[in-house]
Amino acid sequence: MTSLDQRFAEAMGQLLGPDFPRDIALAVSGGGDSMAMLTLAHNWTRHWGVRLHVVTVDHGLRPESAEEAAMVAEECALLGWPHATLSWKWKGQGNVMDAARRGRIEVIDRWRGEIRDVLLAHTRDDVAETFLMRLRRGSGVEGLSAMQPARVLPGHAPMRLLRPCLDMGREELRHYLRTLKGRWVEDPTNEDPHYDRARIRRLRGLLSEEGMGTEALAGTAQRMARAREALRARAAQVWREIGQENRATGDILIARDGFAAVERDTQLRILAGGLQYVASAAYRPRSEPLEALLDRVLSGGGGTLHGCELRVERDHLRLFRECAALAPASADLGTWDTRWRITPPELDLTVAPLGETGWRQVPERPEGAPPFHAARSLPSLWRGDRLVACDALRVGHAPTATLAPGRADNLESFLLSH
């Protein structure tokens, strides 16, 4: 039987090869899965010379969490790798586990600097449990598909989440640690029935007795992932035929008649992908509000969702950034709203949406300029209350705001990968 070390090396080769980066990050909580991944990665680096940077996010949800982070730091010191403990605090709103997952990714993204690749220790058991949790919520193909081994989160400097342990079982990884006398901690919330995943883990024992064990569930999730790829390809094909992206304004235009003629799943995929792409959001919009927005669009209305606004015009649907979701910032930061690069950055200027105030200061709107409702969210440079530049409306003498590199090249490629 192939050893876990060899399977890990093969997975890393598929995820990173043939040109390995100089540095990678590992998210290690102190649990059995992530501590086994740390050990596997440490052994792997002996052959490939990649430097590891380990991070633990202390969510502050349990009194033991600080000690667990300290344990990870001790193990990293013994192995010779740098370790950082980051803090995240729940604001008391929404689902705590979902908020913790999103918050964990956000703080790691801010911490990682120029490191692109971050390893996560999800296993085959996680795939099976996630499948059941989403099945209970009535998810479609997208939700029931297996986790992707590699996922790129959009942004000015994209972060790539890698899961090299997806074909490994939770007990396999613990056996690996026990054999090597490794340390780990058991999170008591994994057995707490107040949490969805803990209840699903208990249910899996009953399902396994009926032939619906981890292998069967994970296998179904993998087949759903293959269906997802086919549906993504269909959405990208339709987008090529009916859509266009205005790189000067960041708007998405979709032909109304062409959109109305395609099947609903493809409509939802194009709409969800466009919202996520325009907002540079890490996650897709949720199914219920997305379906509701689609229904409004098909009946001739529009709306806002996911930090974007969608308007139904005579021939097109126009999807653009919601003005109310944008905040002014100092132009010397060099970027704005994640996706815009501001050049040249200037200390005394502010970058902000054009808004109604800026629209009134444009002396003459060029032919082909976006309508007022879309123009309000255009990036523009300000000195106090005076509009200095807005490229899309030809205010100012030089390009000042361009879509930043690092995003998907276009919405078509985004639809193929998200």
N, C-alpha and C positions, 0 to 999 in steps of 0.2 A: 504494500500500500504506500502511495506517495506521502511523504512526511508533510506536516504543516509548513515547515520552513520552505520546502520546495514549492508547495502550492502558493505560499505567500510570494515567493520570488517570481513565479510565473504570472501571478496576478499583477504584481508591480511592473513587470515587463510589458504586459498588455496595456496597463494604464499610463505608463510613463515613457516606455521605450520608443525608439532606440536611443534617443539622446536624453539621458537623465538630467534633471535640474541639479544645481549645486546644493540647494537647501529645500527641505520640505518640512511642513508642520504636522504635528499629531495632536488631536484633541483627545485627552486622556482624563477620564473622570475618577479613576481609581477602582472601577468595577472590573469584573473578571474579563469581559470582552476587550476593553480598552487596554488593560494592563498586559494581556496576552499580545495584543497588536503592538504595543511598545516593545515587548521582548522580541517578537518576530522582526520588527523593523530594525532593532538594534543588531540582531544577528545578520540581517540582510545587508546592512551598511558595511560589514566587514569585507564584502566582496565588491561593492560598488562605490564606496567612498562618499556617499551622500550624507550631508550633515542634517541632523534632526533638531527640531526646535519644538519643545513640548509645552502645551498650554492646558491648564485646568480652569474651568469656569466654576466659581463658587456661587451658587444661586441663593445661598442664604436661607434655604427653605427648611433645613434640618440643622440642629445644633452640632451634629458630627461632621458637617461638610468641610469646615476649616481644617479639622484633623485629617480628613481624607485627602484634601489638597496637599497638606504637608507631607503625607505619606508618599504621594506621587513625586513631590519635589525631592524627597530623600532617595527614592529609587533612581530618579534621573541623575542625581549627583553621583550615585554609585556607578551608573553606566557611563557617566561623562558627558551628559547632554544638558544644555540650558533648559530651564523650566520657568514658566511664568504662571502666576495665579491671578485670574481676572475676576472681578466682582460684577454680578448682575442682580438687580433687585426687582422683584415683582411689584407692579403698581396696584395690584389687587383687583384688576379688571380682566374679564374673559377667562378662558380656560388656562389654568396655571401651567399645565404641561406643554400646551401649544405655545404659550407665551415664553416659557423657558427655552424651548427649542429655537424659536426665532431669535430671542435675545442672545442666546449662546452664539449663534452664527454672526449676529451683528457685532458683538464685542470681539470675537475672534477676527473678524474682517478688519476692524480698526487696529488690532494689535499686530497683524501679520507683516505689515510693512510691504516689502517687495516680494515676499514669498507668495507664489501663486497657488501651490498645491497644499491642501489640508486633508489629512487622512482621518476618516471616521471609522469606528469599529462596529458598524452594523453587520449582523450575521444572517444566516438563513432563517433562524428563528424569528428575527425581527421582521423579515419579509413575510413570513406566515402570519405573525400577529398583526402587522399592519394591514394585510389583506382582509383579515376578519374584522378589524375595527372599521375599515372603510366599507366593507360589505354591509355591515350593520347600519351604516349611515346612508346606504343606497347609492354609493359611488358608481360611476360608469367606468369605461375602459381605462381612462387616464388614472383614476384613483386606485383601481384594482391592479394596475400594472406593478410589477416588481420594481424596487428601487433601482436606479441607474448606478452602475459602477462608477461613472464619472458624470458630474454635473457642474456646469459653469454658471455661476451667479453673475448677472449683468452688472455693469458699473463701469466707472472710469478705469479702474484697474481690476479686471475680473478675478474672482476667486474660484478655484476649481476644487470641488469637494470630491474626494476619491474614497471608495469603499473596497479595499482589497480583501475583506473577509466575508464577502457575501455568499461564497460557496462553502463556508465553514459553519459548523454547528456550535451553539453556545457551550455544550458539554465538552466538545472537542477542545475548545480553547482553554477551558478550566483544567482539563486533563493535562494539557501542555504545560500550564503553569504549575500544577501539582508536581509533575515530573521534574521540572527545573527548580522546585522549591521557591516559586515566585509568590509574591504577595498580592492580595487584592482585598477589596471590601465588598460586602453584599449590601445593596441599597434596600432598606426596609420598605420603601415605597413600592418595590417590585411585588410585595406580598400584601399591600394595603388595598382592600377592596373598594376604597373610595376612588381609586384611579382606574380608568378604563383598561389600560394595558394589563394591570394586575388581574382584573376579572377575566380578561381574554386569555391570559396564561393559565388560569385555573380551568377555563372552558376547554382549552386545547387538550387536556388530559382525557376528557370525555370524548372529544372528537377523534382522537387518536385510536380509541377503542373501536370506533366505527369505520376505521380505514381512512380517516381524514387527518393524518398526522402532518408533521412539518414538511416532509418531502412532497406530499400530495398538494398541500396548500401553496408551497413555494413554487412547485411546478406549474400550477394554474396561473400564478402571478407572472411567471416567465412567459407563458403563452399569451397572456393579456398584454404583456410588454411588446410581443411581436405584433399583435393587432394594433397597438398604439403606434408603432412605427409606420404601418401601412396607412393609418388614418392621418398621421402627420404628413406623410408624403402627398396624400390627397389634398390636404389643406394648402400645402405649399404650391401644388400645381394650380389650384383654383386661384390662389392669390396672384400668381403670375399672370393669369388671364383677366382678373377684374380689379386689381389693386395697383396703387402707386404710392411711393413715399416721396415727400418733398423734403430733401435734405437741407434746404435753406431754412425751413420753418419747423421741421420735425413732425409735421402733420402726416396722417395716413388718410388716403382717399380710397374709397371702395365704391365701385359702380353699383348703384342701387338695383338695377334690373338683374345684373349678374349675380349679386348676392342673394336676392330673393329666389333665384332659380335653383340654388344648390340645396343639398340635404342639410337638415338641422345640425347634425354633429359637425359638419364642416363649417357651418355658420358660427357655431359656438367656438370652435377652435381658432378661426380667424379673429373673432372678436376678443377672445381671451388672450391670444398671442399679441394682438395689437395693443391691448390695454397694458399688459405686462411690459412690452417692448417700449412703448412711449413713456411709461412711468419709471422705467428702469427698476422695476420691482423684482424682488427675489422670488416671489411666489405668485401663482395664478390667482385671479379673483375666485371667490367661493362660488359654488355651483348655483345656489338659489338666486342671489342677486344678479348673477350673469344671465341666467335664464330669463329673469324678469326684464333686464335691460334689452335682451334680444326681442322679447315680445313687444316691448314699446317701440323698438326700431322698426319691426316688421309692420306695425300698425301706423307708422308715420311719425312717431315721436322720437325723443332722444332722452338723454339723461347723463348723470355723472356716476362714475364708479372707479375705484382703484386709483384715485388721483387724476383721472382723465375725464374729459367731456366728449360726448358723441352727439353731433347734430345731423339731422337729415336735411340735406339740401336738394335742389331740384334733380340733379343727376347722380349725386354722390352721397355717401355717408362720409362725414369728416370726423376723424378721431384726433384729438389734440389734448395737450396738457391742460388740466383744470387750473384756471388762474388762481382760485382761492387756495390751491394746494401748494403754491409757490411762495417762498419767503425771500426778501432781499438779502444780499450778502456782499461782503467787501470784494471788489473786483480783483484785488491783489492775491486772492486765493487761487486764481487761475482756472477754476472750474466752478460750475453752477448747476444745481439740480442734477448732479451726477453726470449727466450726458453732454453738457456743453463745456467746451474749452474756450476760455476767455483770453484773447490776445490783442494787444499786449496787456498783461496785468498792470493796473495802475493803483497807486495807494489812495488817491483822493477820489476814486470813483466807486459807485455802488452798482452792482448788477441786480436787476429786478425785473419782474414781468412788466410789459409795456403798460398794461392797464388802460383805463379810460383817460387818465391824466396824460399819459404819453401819446395815446391816439390823437388827442386834441392838439398836441404839439407837432404832429407830422404835417409839414406844409403842403405836400402833394403826394398822394399815394400812387405808387407806380402801377402800371398795368400788370394784372396777375397777382396783385397783393391779396393776402388772405382776408376774408371778411372780418368785421369788427369782433364777432364773438370768438374767433380763433386768434386774431391778432393780439388780443389782450394778454395772452400768456407768452408772447415772443420774448426772448432774452434781449434786454436793452441795458445800456449804460447810462448812469445818471450822475450828475454833480449837483447834490442837493435836490431841488425840485425841478431842475432843468434836464431835459432829455439830451444826451450827448450823441448816442449812436443806437441804431437798430438796423442791422444788416438787411433783414427781409423787406423793410420799407425804405431802404436806401438812404437812411439817415446816417451821417458820418462819412468819413473819407476812406476808410480801410476796413477790411473784414475784422470783426471783433469777436464773433461768436460762431463756432463751428461745432458740429457734432463730434464729440471726443472719440478717439480711437479706443478700442478695447470692447466696445459693444459688438454684437453680431453685425456682420457687414451690412445686412439688410433684414427686413422682416421675413423674407423667404427662408433664409438660413436660420433665423430664430425659430420659425415654425417647425423646421425640421429637427430642432434640438430641444424644444420645450413642449 
